[in-house]
Amino acid sequence: MKSEEIIFWSVVAGLSENVPPVKASKCFPSWWKNTPLKREGVSSKTELGTIKSCPGFIDLFQYAYVIRMWCDSVIEIDDKGNYEWKTSSDLFSFEGHSDSQYKDHLPEYVSDNIAGVIKANCPWRLKTPKNVSVLQLPMEYHFNKDFEVLSGVVHTDICHDISQQMVFSKSGSYFIERGTPMAMYFPF
């Protein structure tokens, strides 16, 4: 996939035909699709629109790309933060992020709401032109109740690996369906 010198490729044969990265505009949240463009009963032109007409919201989805889950996956996290994973293929895996890497350093009111952080070993690679990096973001405005991907800058003009650090707020078993939007990548 090549768009404006942003190049995605997979290290797994056949993946690019099945669940390729897409422009974020193909992944608007479902609630947004049902939102009217204008608010009823408002006469002021500056107050007339809804978030559906907000340029900042629309531009985020226009310029970002989305990595979607590449296979059906089950993540199980126990009360102690131990995890197990199962995927629909042995080609895909996850790794734990120990509490000492992230959770232990957060304010208690935040860390108390994290069951575990698991890194998806992403089969996608991303290359950008020289001096262009990407901002990795959670799926903004999707309000995923199961997990959220951590934000960060990836210098994809130098290093092409991308991985999603998934924060789960509570223990349990989570089924993540192939095609589920995971993270946004905003070039800058």
C-alpha positions as CSV (number, residue, x, y, z in Angstrom):
1,M,0.0,0.0,0.0
2,K,1.4,3.4,-1.0
3,S,-0.2,6.7,-0.4
4,E,1.6,10.0,-0.5
5,E,4.9,8.3,0.2
6,I,3.5,6.5,3.3
7,I,4.3,2.9,2.7
8,F,2.8,-0.1,4.7
9,W,3.9,-3.6,4.1
10,S,3.4,-6.9,5.9
11,V,5.9,-9.5,7.0
12,V,3.2,-12.1,6.7
13,A,2.3,-13.2,3.2
14,G,-1.3,-12.6,2.1
15,L,-2.1,-10.2,5.0
16,S,-2.2,-7.1,2.8
17,E,-5.1,-8.5,0.8
18,N,-7.1,-9.4,4.0
19,V,-6.8,-6.6,6.6
20,P,-4.7,-3.8,5.2
21,P,-4.1,-0.5,6.9
22,V,-6.7,2.0,5.8
23,K,-7.2,5.8,5.9
24,A,-8.9,6.6,9.2
25,S,-11.8,8.1,7.2
26,K,-12.8,4.4,6.5
27,C,-13.1,3.9,10.3
28,F,-15.4,6.6,11.6
29,P,-17.0,5.4,14.9
30,S,-20.5,4.0,14.5
31,W,-22.0,6.7,16.7
32,W,-20.6,9.4,14.4
33,K,-22.4,7.9,11.4
34,N,-25.7,8.4,13.2
35,T,-25.0,12.0,14.3
36,P,-26.8,14.7,12.4
37,L,-24.7,17.4,10.6
38,K,-26.7,20.2,12.1
39,R,-28.4,20.7,15.4
40,E,-32.2,21.3,15.3
41,G,-33.6,24.5,16.9
42,V,-30.4,26.5,16.8
43,S,-30.3,29.7,14.7
44,S,-26.7,30.9,15.3
45,K,-24.4,29.9,12.4
46,T,-21.5,29.4,14.9
47,E,-23.6,27.0,17.0
48,L,-25.4,25.3,14.3
49,G,-23.1,22.3,13.6
50,T,-22.4,19.1,15.5
51,I,-19.1,17.3,15.8
52,K,-19.9,15.8,12.4
53,S,-19.2,19.2,10.9
54,C,-16.1,20.0,13.1
55,P,-13.0,20.5,10.9
56,G,-10.6,19.3,13.6
57,F,-12.5,16.0,14.0
58,I,-12.8,15.4,10.3
59,D,-9.2,16.3,9.6
60,L,-7.9,13.8,12.2
61,F,-9.8,11.1,10.3
62,Q,-8.8,12.5,6.9
63,Y,-5.0,12.5,7.5
64,A,-4.5,9.5,9.9
65,Y,-4.1,5.8,9.0
66,V,-5.5,2.9,11.0
67,I,-4.0,-0.5,11.8
68,R,-6.8,-3.1,12.3
69,M,-6.4,-6.3,14.2
70,W,-4.9,-8.8,11.7
71,C,-6.4,-11.9,13.1
72,D,-9.0,-13.1,15.6
73,S,-7.4,-13.0,19.1
74,V,-8.3,-13.9,22.6
75,I,-6.5,-12.1,25.5
76,E,-7.0,-13.4,29.0
77,I,-5.7,-11.3,32.0
78,D,-6.0,-12.6,35.6
79,D,-6.3,-10.5,38.7
80,K,-2.5,-10.4,39.1
81,G,-1.9,-9.1,35.6
82,N,-0.7,-12.4,34.2
83,Y,-1.9,-12.9,30.6
84,E,-2.4,-15.6,28.0
85,W,-3.2,-15.1,24.4
86,K,-4.6,-17.2,21.6
87,T,-4.7,-16.3,17.9
88,S,-6.2,-17.8,14.8
89,S,-2.7,-18.4,13.5
90,D,0.7,-19.3,15.0
91,L,2.1,-16.4,12.9
92,F,0.8,-13.9,15.4
93,S,1.7,-13.3,19.0
94,F,1.7,-10.9,21.9
95,E,4.1,-10.0,24.7
96,G,3.6,-8.7,28.2
97,H,4.8,-5.3,29.3
98,S,5.7,-5.8,32.9
99,D,4.3,-3.4,35.5
100,S,7.8,-2.0,36.1
101,Q,7.8,-0.7,32.5
102,Y,4.7,1.6,32.8
103,K,2.0,0.9,35.3
104,D,4.3,1.1,38.5
105,H,5.2,4.7,37.6
106,L,1.7,6.1,37.2
107,P,-0.3,7.9,39.8
108,E,-2.2,5.3,41.9
109,Y,-5.6,6.5,40.8
110,V,-4.5,5.6,37.2
111,S,-2.6,2.4,37.9
112,D,-5.5,1.0,40.0
113,N,-7.5,1.0,36.8
114,I,-5.0,-1.0,34.7
115,A,-5.2,-4.8,34.8
116,G,-2.3,-5.2,32.3
117,V,-0.4,-3.9,29.3
118,I,0.2,-6.2,26.4
119,K,2.2,-5.5,23.3
120,A,0.8,-6.8,20.0
121,N,3.6,-8.0,17.8
122,C,2.4,-6.2,14.7
123,P,3.0,-7.9,11.4
124,W,2.8,-4.5,9.6
125,R,5.7,-2.2,8.9
126,L,5.5,1.5,8.1
127,K,7.9,3.7,6.2
128,T,7.6,7.4,5.8
129,P,9.8,9.9,3.9
130,K,12.9,11.4,5.5
131,N,12.0,13.6,8.5
132,V,8.4,12.4,8.6
133,S,7.4,10.5,11.7
134,V,4.0,9.2,12.9
135,L,2.1,9.9,16.1
136,Q,0.6,6.6,17.3
137,L,-2.8,7.2,18.9
138,P,-5.6,5.1,20.4
139,M,-8.6,4.9,18.2
140,E,-9.8,8.4,19.0
141,Y,-13.6,8.8,19.6
142,H,-14.1,5.0,19.4
143,F,-14.4,4.7,23.2
144,N,-13.3,1.0,23.2
145,K,-14.4,-0.4,26.6
146,D,-11.9,-3.3,26.5
147,F,-8.6,-1.7,25.7
148,E,-6.8,1.4,24.5
149,V,-3.5,1.7,22.7
150,L,-0.9,4.0,24.3
151,S,0.2,7.2,22.4
152,G,3.7,7.8,21.2
153,V,5.9,9.0,18.4
154,V,7.4,6.5,16.0
155,H,10.3,7.6,13.8
156,T,9.2,5.6,10.8
157,D,11.6,7.3,8.5
158,I,14.3,5.3,10.4
159,C,12.6,2.4,12.2
160,H,9.7,0.7,10.4
161,D,8.4,-1.6,13.2
162,I,5.2,-0.5,14.8
163,S,3.7,-2.2,17.8
164,Q,0.6,-1.4,19.8
165,Q,0.8,-1.4,23.6
166,M,-2.7,-2.3,24.6
167,V,-3.9,-1.2,28.1
168,F,-6.6,-3.3,29.5
169,S,-8.5,-1.7,32.4
170,K,-9.8,-4.9,34.1
171,S,-9.0,-8.6,34.2
172,G,-11.0,-11.0,32.1
173,S,-11.2,-12.6,28.7
174,Y,-11.3,-10.4,25.7
175,F,-12.1,-11.5,22.1
176,I,-10.7,-9.1,19.6
177,E,-12.1,-9.8,16.2
178,R,-10.0,-9.6,13.0
179,G,-10.6,-6.1,11.5
180,T,-11.1,-4.3,14.8
181,P,-9.5,-0.8,14.6
182,M,-6.6,-0.8,17.0
183,A,-4.5,2.4,16.5
184,M,-4.3,5.5,14.5
185,Y,-1.1,6.7,12.9
186,F,-0.9,10.4,12.1
187,P,2.1,11.5,9.9
188,F,3.9,14.7,10.8
